[in-house]
Amino acid sequence: AGLGASAWGLSSETHDDGSRGRERRAAAAALAVFFLAAQLPSRAADAPSQRRELEALTKELERMRAEADRYRDEAGRAEKDMKESRTRQKRLEGKIGALRKDLDEADGRRRSLGGRLAAIEAARSEARRKLSRELKDYSRRGPLLAYAGSAGVLEDVVRRGALRAKAEYLEGVRSVRDKTADEHAAAERKKASLERKAKAGLTELERTRRTGVLAREAYETTSKKAGEAEAKLRALE
């Protein structure tokens, strides 16, 4: 009987311990549910704020993508302008080089014609002075030759022929002088025209160089900004 009572008592204690364990687990579960239920309103209240933060972040990413794209486009245009400026600069340099060559040739021809014209003018002036002296001398001796017989007639014929030949020579010189003067004037005009073209080409070349410098500066600036914008974008993503 004692053993039975002991066994019953042990069984009863074990049963009580199991009941208390279940009660503790139930209490813990209830407490967890309580805390979870207490946090649900807070999380529900945070959801709109988190959504707004996400929307703001999305908008910022879109803005930064657009900014990076804009800088890349600007850098591309600046690079294109820079290349076009270099191409135009080379073309202008070649054109100016050709103009300078033509200008040197035109100036050489102008100076040559100028020297020739000066020589013709000097020869013509000397021939005119001689002819003038001979005409004056003939005007003094001419009337006397008629009284000198056949010798006077012959001298008169010879002198008249000489004077006529010299007058024709002077006329030929005048014709050559006029032609040379026209050629010299044309060479002067050509030189002046080439000088104007060369000056205009140099002005355009200088303007093109400045444009190229500005394009290069714009390319460097926009490329740097594009790189910075892309770095920020990667950091946010």
Accessible surface in RSA format (square Angstrom, percent):
REM  Atomic radii and reference values for relative SASA: ProtOr
REM  Chains: A
REM  Algorithm: Lee & Richards
REM  Probe-radius: 1.40
REM  Slices: 20
REM RES _ NUM      All-atoms   Total-Side   Main-Chain    Non-polar    All polar
REM                ABS   REL    ABS   REL    ABS   REL    ABS   REL    ABS   REL
RES ALA A   1   131.39 120.8  69.90 107.9  61.49 139.9  84.32 118.7  47.07 124.7
RES GLY A   2    52.76  65.1   0.00   N/A  52.76  65.1  42.13 115.6  10.62  23.8
RES LEU A   3   157.82  87.9 152.16 108.9   5.66  14.2 152.48 107.1   5.34  14.4
RES GLY A   4    44.38  54.7   0.00   N/A  44.38  54.7  36.68 100.7   7.70  17.2
RES ALA A   5    68.23  62.7  51.93  80.1  16.30  37.1  59.50  83.8   8.73  23.1
RES SER A   6    74.99  63.4  59.34  79.2  15.65  36.0  39.13  83.3  35.85  50.2
RES ALA A   7    62.07  57.1  51.24  79.1  10.82  24.6  57.81  81.4   4.25  11.3
RES TRP A   8   187.95  75.4 184.01  89.1   3.93   9.2 161.83  86.3  26.11  42.4
RES GLY A   9    27.99  34.5   0.00   N/A  27.99  34.5  27.68  76.0   0.31   0.7
RES LEU A  10   121.05  67.4 117.15  83.8   3.90   9.8 118.74  83.4   2.31   6.2
RES SER A  11    63.46  53.6  55.47  74.0   7.98  18.4  26.67  56.8  36.78  51.5
RES SER A  12    45.86  38.7  38.74  51.7   7.11  16.4  16.44  35.0  29.42  41.2
RES GLU A  13   110.40  63.4 108.80  82.3   1.60   3.8  38.58  74.6  71.81  58.6
RES THR A  14    87.76  62.4  82.67  83.8   5.09  12.1  68.11  91.5  19.65  29.7
RES HIS A  15   119.68  65.4 111.95  77.8   7.72  19.8  72.77  75.0  46.91  54.6
RES ASP A  16    61.97  43.4  60.52  60.2   1.45   3.4   9.57  22.5  52.40  52.3
RES ASP A  17    78.25  54.8  71.69  71.4   6.56  15.5  28.33  66.7  49.92  49.8
RES GLY A  18    31.67  39.1   0.00   N/A  31.67  39.1  30.18  82.8   1.49   3.3
RES SER A  19    30.68  25.9  29.42  39.3   1.26   2.9  22.99  49.0   7.68  10.8
RES ARG A  20   116.16  48.8 115.67  59.0   0.49   1.2  51.26  70.1  64.90  39.3
RES GLY A  21    10.01  12.3   0.00   N/A  10.01  12.3   9.67  26.5   0.34   0.8
RES ARG A  22   133.42  56.0 129.25  65.9   4.17   9.9  57.38  78.4  76.04  46.1
RES GLU A  23   113.03  64.9 104.95  79.4   8.08  19.2  45.48  88.0  67.55  55.1
RES ARG A  24   156.98  65.9 149.62  76.3   7.36  17.5  75.09 102.6  81.89  49.6
RES ARG A  25   158.04  66.4 150.21  76.6   7.83  18.6  76.84 105.0  81.19  49.2
RES ALA A  26    63.58  58.5  50.41  77.8  13.16  29.9  58.90  82.9   4.68  12.4
RES ALA A  27    63.56  58.4  50.56  78.0  13.00  29.6  58.66  82.6   4.90  13.0
RES ALA A  28    62.28  57.3  51.15  78.9  11.13  25.3  57.70  81.3   4.58  12.1
RES ALA A  29    57.28  52.7  48.68  75.1   8.61  19.6  56.38  79.4   0.90   2.4
RES ALA A  30    62.67  57.6  49.83  76.9  12.84  29.2  57.30  80.7   5.37  14.2
RES LEU A  31    98.28  54.7  94.52  67.6   3.75   9.4  97.92  68.8   0.36   1.0
RES ALA A  32    60.66  55.8  50.32  77.7  10.33  23.5  56.83  80.0   3.82  10.1
RES VAL A  33    99.09  65.2  97.68  88.4   1.41   3.4  98.55  85.6   0.54   1.5
RES PHE A  34   129.93  65.0 125.30  77.6   4.63  12.0 129.52  78.5   0.41   1.2
RES PHE A  35   109.70  54.9 109.69  67.9   0.01   0.0 109.69  66.5   0.01   0.0
RES LEU A  36    93.99  52.3  90.87  65.0   3.13   7.9  93.06  65.4   0.93   2.5
RES ALA A  37    52.60  48.4  43.47  67.1   9.13  20.8  44.72  63.0   7.88  20.9
RES ALA A  38    61.20  56.3  33.88  52.3  27.32  62.2  44.95  63.3  16.25  43.1
RES GLN A  39    84.82  47.4  83.24  60.8   1.58   3.8  26.59  56.6  58.23  44.2
RES LEU A  40    98.96  55.1  97.37  69.7   1.59   4.0  97.66  68.6   1.30   3.5
RES PRO A  41    84.33  61.5  73.66  67.1  10.67  38.8  80.37  66.4   3.96  24.6
RES SER A  42    63.59  53.7  55.02  73.4   8.57  19.7  34.02  72.5  29.56  41.4
RES ARG A  43   146.70  61.6 139.09  70.9   7.61  18.1  50.18  68.6  96.52  58.5
RES ALA A  44    69.30  63.7  49.95  77.1  19.36  44.0  59.27  83.5  10.03  26.6
RES ALA A  45    72.25  66.4  46.84  72.3  25.40  57.8  57.62  81.1  14.62  38.7
RES ASP A  46    67.50  47.3  67.20  66.9   0.29   0.7   8.82  20.8  58.68  58.5
RES ALA A  47    42.15  38.8  38.21  59.0   3.94   9.0  40.01  56.3   2.13   5.6
RES PRO A  48    47.30  34.5  46.72  42.6   0.57   2.1  47.02  38.8   0.28   1.7
RES SER A  49    40.72  34.4  40.12  53.5   0.60   1.4  16.22  34.5  24.49  34.3
RES GLN A  50   114.53  64.0 110.08  80.4   4.46  10.6  33.74  71.8  80.79  61.3
RES ARG A  51   132.96  55.8 128.11  65.3   4.85  11.5  51.45  70.3  81.50  49.4
RES ARG A  52   148.48  62.3 144.22  73.5   4.27  10.2  67.43  92.2  81.05  49.1
RES GLU A  53   114.92  66.0 106.57  80.6   8.35  19.9  44.88  86.8  70.03  57.2
RES LEU A  54   114.72  63.9 111.02  79.4   3.69   9.3 114.25  80.2   0.46   1.2
RES GLU A  55    90.51  52.0  86.95  65.8   3.56   8.5  33.55  64.9  56.96  46.5
RES ALA A  56    60.04  55.2  50.15  77.4   9.89  22.5  55.12  77.6   4.92  13.0
RES LEU A  57    74.07  41.3  69.94  50.0   4.13  10.4  73.52  51.6   0.56   1.5
RES THR A  58    59.18  42.1  58.99  59.8   0.18   0.4  43.93  59.0  15.24  23.0
RES LYS A  59   144.41  70.4 139.87  85.8   4.54  10.8  84.49  76.1  59.91  63.8
RES GLU A  60    62.84  36.1  60.47  45.8   2.36   5.6  25.79  49.9  37.05  30.2
RES LEU A  61    25.38  14.1  25.38  18.2   0.00   0.0  25.38  17.8   0.00   0.0
RES GLU A  62    96.27  55.3  90.27  68.3   6.00  14.3  31.08  60.1  65.19  53.2
RES ARG A  63   122.77  51.5 114.75  58.5   8.02  19.1  73.72 100.8  49.05  29.7
RES MET A  64     7.33   3.8   7.33   4.9   0.00   0.0   4.80   4.1   2.52   3.3
RES ARG A  65    98.55  41.4  97.94  49.9   0.61   1.4  43.49  59.4  55.06  33.4
RES ALA A  66    60.78  55.9  50.56  78.0  10.22  23.3  56.52  79.6   4.26  11.3
RES GLU A  67    44.30  25.4  41.24  31.2   3.06   7.3   7.38  14.3  36.92  30.1
RES ALA A  68     0.19   0.2   0.19   0.3   0.00   0.0   0.19   0.3   0.00   0.0
RES ASP A  69    64.74  45.3  63.86  63.6   0.88   2.1  22.71  53.4  42.03  41.9
RES ARG A  70   115.06  48.3 110.18  56.2   4.88  11.6  57.82  79.0  57.24  34.7
RES TYR A  71    30.89  14.4  30.89  17.6   0.00   0.0   8.46   6.4  22.43  27.7
RES ARG A  72   108.13  45.4  98.60  50.3   9.54  22.7  52.45  71.7  55.69  33.7
RES ASP A  73    82.78  58.0  76.11  75.8   6.66  15.8  14.21  33.5  68.56  68.4
RES GLU A  74    48.98  28.1  45.18  34.2   3.80   9.1  14.56  28.2  34.43  28.1
RES ALA A  75    10.26   9.4  10.13  15.6   0.14   0.3  10.26  14.5   0.00   0.0
RES GLY A  76    36.31  44.8   0.00   N/A  36.31  44.8  29.85  81.9   6.46  14.5
RES ARG A  77   138.45  58.1 136.07  69.4   2.39   5.7  68.13  93.1  70.33  42.6
RES ALA A  78     7.75   7.1   4.31   6.6   3.44   7.8   7.21  10.2   0.54   1.4
RES GLU A  79    58.96  33.9  58.96  44.6   0.00   0.0   3.12   6.0  55.84  45.6
RES LYS A  80   127.14  62.0 123.07  75.5   4.07   9.7  69.64  62.7  57.50  61.2
RES ASP A  81    68.13  47.7  65.44  65.1   2.68   6.3  10.94  25.7  57.19  57.0
RES MET A  82    21.68  11.2  21.57  14.3   0.11   0.3  19.23  16.3   2.46   3.3
RES LYS A  83   109.77  53.6 107.97  66.2   1.80   4.3  59.87  53.9  49.90  53.2
RES GLU A  84    79.05  45.4  74.74  56.5   4.32  10.3  32.60  63.1  46.45  37.9
RES SER A  85     1.14   1.0   1.14   1.5   0.00   0.0   0.26   0.6   0.88   1.2
RES ARG A  86   118.37  49.7 117.12  59.7   1.24   3.0  57.35  78.4  61.02  37.0
RES THR A  87    94.03  66.9  89.82  91.1   4.21  10.0  66.00  88.6  28.03  42.4
RES ARG A  88    78.15  32.8  75.89  38.7   2.26   5.4  25.50  34.8  52.66  31.9
RES GLN A  89    47.27  26.4  47.27  34.5   0.00   0.0   2.60   5.5  44.68  33.9
RES LYS A  90   149.39  72.9 139.89  85.8   9.50  22.6  83.78  75.4  65.61  69.9
RES ARG A  91   130.54  54.8 116.28  59.3  14.27  34.0  75.68 103.4  54.86  33.2
RES LEU A  92     0.68   0.4   0.68   0.5   0.00   0.0   0.68   0.5   0.00   0.0
RES GLU A  93    70.90  40.7  59.65  45.1  11.25  26.8  26.97  52.2  43.93  35.9
RES GLY A  94    47.48  58.5   0.00   N/A  47.48  58.5  39.10 107.3   8.38  18.8
RES LYS A  95   106.22  51.8  96.93  59.5   9.29  22.1  56.38  50.7  49.84  53.1
RES ILE A  96     4.49   2.6   4.49   3.3   0.00   0.0   4.49   3.2   0.00   0.0
RES GLY A  97    37.72  46.5   0.00   N/A  37.72  46.5  30.51  83.7   7.21  16.1
RES ALA A  98    56.10  51.6  47.44  73.2   8.66  19.7  53.71  75.6   2.39   6.3
RES LEU A  99    17.56   9.8  17.40  12.5   0.16   0.4  17.43  12.2   0.13   0.3
RES ARG A 100   122.84  51.6 122.42  62.4   0.43   1.0  39.31  53.7  83.53  50.6
RES LYS A 101   134.97  65.8 129.53  79.5   5.44  13.0  77.33  69.6  57.65  61.4
RES ASP A 102    58.76  41.2  57.32  57.1   1.44   3.4   6.86  16.2  51.90  51.8
RES LEU A 103    32.72  18.2  32.72  23.4   0.00   0.0  32.72  23.0   0.00   0.0
RES ASP A 104    99.88  70.0  91.29  90.9   8.59  20.3  27.59  64.9  72.29  72.1
RES GLU A 105   107.45  61.7  93.11  70.4  14.35  34.2  49.30  95.4  58.16  47.5
RES ALA A 106     5.07   4.7   0.27   0.4   4.80  10.9   4.59   6.5   0.48   1.3
RES ASP A 107    29.41  20.6  29.41  29.3   0.00   0.0   5.50  12.9  23.91  23.8
RES GLY A 108    24.74  30.5   0.00   N/A  24.74  30.5  19.76  54.2   4.97  11.1
RES ARG A 109   131.06  55.0 123.06  62.7   8.00  19.0  49.34  67.4  81.72  49.5
RES ARG A 110    50.07  21.0  50.03  25.5   0.04   0.1   1.37   1.9  48.70  29.5
RES ARG A 111   142.97  60.0 129.00  65.8  13.97  33.3  54.56  74.6  88.41  53.6
RES SER A 112    76.19  64.4  59.83  79.8  16.36  37.7  34.67  73.8  41.52  58.2
RES LEU A 113     8.39   4.7   8.32   6.0   0.07   0.2   8.39   5.9   0.00   0.0
RES GLY A 114    19.69  24.3   0.00   N/A  19.69  24.3  14.29  39.2   5.39  12.1
RES GLY A 115    43.92  54.2   0.00   N/A  43.92  54.2  35.56  97.6   8.36  18.7
RES ARG A 116   125.26  52.6 117.11  59.7   8.15  19.4  41.99  57.4  83.27  50.5
RES LEU A 117    32.37  18.0  32.37  23.2   0.00   0.0  32.37  22.7   0.00   0.0
RES ALA A 118    61.88  56.9  50.37  77.7  11.51  26.2  57.03  80.3   4.86  12.9
RES ALA A 119    62.44  57.4  49.85  76.9  12.59  28.6  57.93  81.6   4.51  11.9
RES ILE A 120    23.90  13.6  20.98  15.6   2.92   7.0  23.90  17.2   0.00   0.0
RES GLU A 121    58.23  33.4  57.88  43.8   0.35   0.8  30.17  58.4  28.06  22.9
RES ALA A 122    63.88  58.7  50.68  78.2  13.19  30.0  59.67  84.0   4.21  11.1
RES ALA A 123    47.71  43.9  36.27  56.0  11.44  26.0  44.52  62.7   3.18   8.4
RES ARG A 124    35.64  15.0  35.64  18.2   0.00   0.0   0.31   0.4  35.33  21.4
RES SER A 125    46.84  39.6  43.39  57.9   3.45   7.9  18.63  39.7  28.21  39.5
RES GLU A 126    65.63  37.7  65.63  49.7   0.00   0.0  34.18  66.1  31.45  25.7
RES ALA A 127    19.22  17.7  12.38  19.1   6.84  15.6  16.39  23.1   2.83   7.5
RES ARG A 128   128.36  53.9 123.67  63.0   4.68  11.2  22.51  30.8 105.85  64.2
RES ARG A 129   126.50  53.1 122.32  62.4   4.18  10.0  62.16  84.9  64.35  39.0
RES LYS A 130    97.13  47.4  96.40  59.1   0.73   1.7  42.90  38.6  54.22  57.8
RES LEU A 131    18.69  10.4  18.69  13.4   0.00   0.0  18.69  13.1   0.00   0.0
RES SER A 132    47.45  40.1  43.39  57.9   4.05   9.3  25.94  55.2  21.51  30.1
RES ARG A 133   137.58  57.8 132.03  67.3   5.55  13.2  71.79  98.1  65.79  39.9
RES GLU A 134    51.31  29.5  49.69  37.6   1.62   3.9  28.89  55.9  22.41  18.3
RES LEU A 135    87.73  48.9  84.45  60.4   3.28   8.2  84.77  59.5   2.96   8.0
RES LYS A 136   128.43  62.7 125.99  77.3   2.44   5.8  73.30  66.0  55.14  58.7
RES ASP A 137    42.04  29.4  42.04  41.8   0.00   0.0  14.24  33.5  27.80  27.7
RES TYR A 138    31.92  14.9  31.80  18.1   0.12   0.3  29.35  22.1   2.57   3.2
RES SER A 139    74.82  63.2  52.61  70.2  22.22  51.2  47.91 102.0  26.92  37.7
RES ARG A 140   157.06  65.9 139.89  71.3  17.17  40.9  73.63 100.6  83.44  50.6
RES ARG A 141    97.94  41.1  97.94  49.9   0.00   0.0  25.03  34.2  72.91  44.2
RES GLY A 142    14.09  17.4   0.00   N/A  14.09  17.4   6.46  17.7   7.63  17.1
RES PRO A 143    86.70  63.2  72.58  66.2  14.12  51.3  84.45  69.7   2.25  14.0
RES LEU A 144   116.67  65.0 111.58  79.8   5.08  12.8 111.66  78.4   5.00  13.5
RES LEU A 145     7.49   4.2   7.16   5.1   0.34   0.8   7.46   5.2   0.03   0.1
RES ALA A 146    80.55  74.1  48.08  74.2  32.47  73.9  55.73  78.5  24.81  65.7
RES TYR A 147   189.40  88.4 154.69  88.0  34.71  90.3 112.80  84.8  76.60  94.4
RES ALA A 148    53.31  49.0  28.61  44.2  24.70  56.2  40.87  57.6  12.45  33.0
RES GLY A 149    42.46  52.4   0.00   N/A  42.46  52.4  40.07 110.0   2.39   5.3
RES SER A 150    99.43  84.0  82.50 110.1  16.93  39.0  52.77 112.4  46.66  65.4
RES ALA A 151    70.45  64.8  60.27  93.0  10.18  23.2  65.93  92.9   4.51  12.0
RES GLY A 152     1.29   1.6   0.00   N/A   1.29   1.6   1.21   3.3   0.07   0.2
RES VAL A 153    86.59  57.0  84.21  76.2   2.38   5.7  86.59  75.2   0.00   0.0
RES LEU A 154   118.43  66.0 115.98  83.0   2.45   6.2 118.28  83.1   0.16   0.4
RES GLU A 155    57.28  32.9  52.11  39.4   5.17  12.3  28.02  54.2  29.26  23.9
RES ASP A 156    29.00  20.3  29.00  28.9   0.00   0.0   6.94  16.3  22.06  22.0
RES VAL A 157    89.37  58.8  85.39  77.3   3.98   9.6  86.49  75.1   2.88   7.8
RES VAL A 158    90.08  59.3  82.24  74.4   7.84  18.9  88.10  76.6   1.98   5.4
RES ARG A 159    44.91  18.9  43.01  21.9   1.90   4.5  20.57  28.1  24.34  14.7
RES ARG A 160   120.58  50.6 117.08  59.7   3.50   8.3  25.37  34.7  95.21  57.7
RES GLY A 161    28.75  35.5   0.00   N/A  28.75  35.5  23.72  65.1   5.03  11.3
RES ALA A 162    43.04  39.6  33.15  51.2   9.89  22.5  41.03  57.8   2.01   5.3
RES LEU A 163    18.39  10.2  16.87  12.1   1.53   3.8  17.22  12.1   1.18   3.2
RES ARG A 164   139.37  58.5 133.12  67.9   6.25  14.9  55.42  75.7  83.95  50.9
RES ALA A 165    56.45  51.9  49.21  75.9   7.24  16.5  51.96  73.2   4.49  11.9
RES LYS A 166    75.93  37.0  74.96  46.0   0.97   2.3  55.87  50.3  20.06  21.4
RES ALA A 167    47.45  43.6  40.18  62.0   7.27  16.5  41.76  58.8   5.69  15.1
RES GLU A 168   112.94  64.8 102.36  77.4  10.58  25.2  43.89  84.9  69.05  56.4
RES TYR A 169   120.47  56.2 110.27  62.7  10.20  26.5  92.08  69.2  28.39  35.0
RES LEU A 170    20.19  11.2  19.06  13.6   1.12   2.8  19.32  13.6   0.87   2.3
RES GLU A 171    89.33  51.3  86.91  65.8   2.41   5.7  47.42  91.7  41.91  34.2
RES GLY A 172    34.67  42.8   0.00   N/A  34.67  42.8  34.06  93.5   0.61   1.4
RES VAL A 173    17.34  11.4  14.95  13.5   2.40   5.8  16.59  14.4   0.75   2.0
RES ARG A 174    87.29  36.7  87.29  44.5   0.00   0.0  28.04  38.3  59.25  35.9
RES SER A 175    61.32  51.8  56.70  75.7   4.62  10.6  20.72  44.1  40.60  56.9
RES VAL A 176    65.10  42.8  63.62  57.6   1.47   3.5  65.10  56.6   0.00   0.0
RES ARG A 177    46.38  19.5  46.38  23.6   0.00   0.0   5.68   7.8  40.69  24.7
RES ASP A 178    46.71  32.7  45.01  44.8   1.69   4.0  25.60  60.2  21.11  21.1
RES LYS A 179   135.27  66.0 130.89  80.3   4.39  10.4  77.72  70.0  57.55  61.3
RES THR A 180     1.69   1.2   1.65   1.7   0.03   0.1   0.03   0.0   1.65   2.5
RES ALA A 181    31.85  29.3  27.74  42.8   4.12   9.4  28.15  39.6   3.71   9.8
RES ASP A 182    98.23  68.8  93.09  92.7   5.14  12.1  28.16  66.3  70.07  69.9
RES GLU A 183    48.27  27.7  43.09  32.6   5.18  12.3  22.20  42.9  26.06  21.3
RES HIS A 184    35.98  19.7  35.98  25.0   0.00   0.0  22.44  23.1  13.53  15.7
RES ALA A 185    38.97  35.8  35.17  54.3   3.81   8.7  38.57  54.3   0.40   1.1
RES ALA A 186    44.01  40.5  39.21  60.5   4.80  10.9  40.03  56.4   3.97  10.5
RES ALA A 187     6.53   6.0   0.87   1.3   5.66  12.9   5.94   8.4   0.59   1.6
RES GLU A 188    67.56  38.8  64.28  48.6   3.29   7.8  26.32  50.9  41.24  33.7
RES ARG A 189   154.58  64.9 148.62  75.8   5.96  14.2  77.31 105.7  77.27  46.8
RES LYS A 190   119.99  58.5 113.57  69.7   6.42  15.3  63.37  57.0  56.63  60.3
RES LYS A 191    43.31  21.1  43.31  26.6   0.00   0.0  12.59  11.3  30.72  32.7
RES ALA A 192    37.31  34.3  35.31  54.5   2.00   4.5  36.53  51.4   0.78   2.1
RES SER A 193    33.02  27.9  32.64  43.6   0.38   0.9  15.05  32.0  17.97  25.2
RES LEU A 194    14.44   8.0  14.40  10.3   0.04   0.1  14.40  10.1   0.04   0.1
RES GLU A 195    70.56  40.5  65.03  49.2   5.53  13.2  24.24  46.9  46.32  37.8
RES ARG A 196   154.99  65.1 148.63  75.8   6.36  15.1  74.46 101.8  80.53  48.8
RES LYS A 197   114.90  56.1 108.29  66.4   6.61  15.7  60.92  54.8  53.98  57.5
RES ALA A 198     8.64   7.9   8.64  13.3   0.00   0.0   8.64  12.2   0.00   0.0
RES LYS A 199   151.92  74.1 149.48  91.7   2.44   5.8  93.13  83.8  58.79  62.6
RES ALA A 200    62.58  57.5  51.61  79.6  10.97  25.0  58.51  82.4   4.06  10.8
RES GLY A 201     4.58   5.6   0.00   N/A   4.58   5.6   4.07  11.2   0.51   1.1
RES LEU A 202    75.68  42.1  71.15  50.9   4.53  11.4  71.52  50.2   4.15  11.2
RES THR A 203    74.57  53.0  67.76  68.7   6.81  16.2  54.39  73.1  20.18  30.5
RES GLU A 204    55.09  31.6  54.96  41.6   0.13   0.3   9.68  18.7  45.41  37.1
RES LEU A 205     8.95   5.0   8.95   6.4   0.00   0.0   8.95   6.3   0.00   0.0
RES GLU A 206    80.83  46.4  80.49  60.9   0.33   0.8  31.64  61.2  49.18  40.2
RES ARG A 207   120.08  50.4 119.93  61.1   0.15   0.4  50.28  68.7  69.80  42.3
RES THR A 208     5.22   3.7   3.60   3.6   1.62   3.9   1.62   2.2   3.60   5.4
RES ARG A 209   100.10  42.0  97.10  49.5   3.00   7.1  31.65  43.3  68.46  41.5
RES ARG A 210   128.19  53.8 125.83  64.1   2.36   5.6  58.84  80.4  69.34  42.0
RES THR A 211    54.73  38.9  53.66  54.4   1.07   2.6  35.24  47.3  19.49  29.5
RES GLY A 212    10.60  13.1   0.00   N/A  10.60  13.1  10.07  27.6   0.53   1.2
RES VAL A 213    60.77  40.0  60.26  54.6   0.52   1.2  60.26  52.4   0.52   1.4
RES LEU A 214   117.84  65.6 113.77  81.4   4.07  10.2 114.09  80.1   3.74  10.1
RES ALA A 215     9.04   8.3   2.78   4.3   6.26  14.2   8.58  12.1   0.46   1.2
RES ARG A 216   109.32  45.9 109.32  55.7   0.00   0.0  32.42  44.3  76.90  46.6
RES GLU A 217    88.00  50.5  86.01  65.1   1.98   4.7  34.22  66.2  53.77  43.9
RES ALA A 218    43.53  40.0  35.47  54.7   8.06  18.3  42.94  60.5   0.59   1.6
RES TYR A 219    68.05  31.8  68.05  38.7   0.00   0.0  31.07  23.3  36.98  45.6
RES GLU A 220   100.28  57.6  90.80  68.7   9.48  22.6  38.41  74.3  61.87  50.5
RES THR A 221    68.06  48.4  63.00  63.9   5.06  12.1  41.35  55.5  26.71  40.4
RES THR A 222    15.28  10.9  15.28  15.5   0.00   0.0  15.28  20.5   0.00   0.0
RES SER A 223    41.46  35.0  30.24  40.4  11.22  25.8  30.09  64.1  11.36  15.9
RES LYS A 224   140.89  68.7 128.94  79.1  11.96  28.5  81.70  73.5  59.19  63.0
RES LYS A 225    88.52  43.2  86.70  53.2   1.81   4.3  40.32  36.3  48.19  51.3
RES ALA A 226     6.81   6.3   6.81  10.5   0.00   0.0   6.81   9.6   0.00   0.0
RES GLY A 227    34.87  43.0   0.00   N/A  34.87  43.0  30.56  83.9   4.31   9.7
RES GLU A 228    84.10  48.3  78.10  59.1   6.00  14.3  36.21  70.0  47.88  39.1
RES ALA A 229     3.79   3.5   1.34   2.1   2.45   5.6   3.24   4.6   0.55   1.4
RES GLU A 230    44.77  25.7  44.28  33.5   0.48   1.2  11.38  22.0  33.39  27.3
RES ALA A 231    46.73  43.0  40.13  61.9   6.61  15.0  41.40  58.3   5.33  14.1
RES LYS A 232   126.21  61.6 121.86  74.8   4.34  10.3  69.31  62.4  56.90  60.6
RES LEU A 233    20.79  11.6  20.79  14.9   0.00   0.0  20.79  14.6   0.00   0.0
RES ARG A 234   158.63  66.6 142.34  72.6  16.29  38.8  70.00  95.7  88.63  53.7
RES ALA A 235    89.84  82.6  48.17  74.3  41.67  94.8  61.04  86.0  28.79  76.3
RES LEU A 236    75.56  42.1  54.81  39.2  20.75  52.2  56.41  39.6  19.15  51.5
RES GLU A 237   119.63  68.7  57.25  43.3  62.38 148.5  42.01  81.3  77.62  63.4
END  Absolute sums over single chains surface
CHAIN  1 A    17141.9      15259.2       1882.7      10225.1       6916.9
END  Absolute sums over all chains
TOTAL         17141.9      15259.2       1882.7      10225.1       6916.9
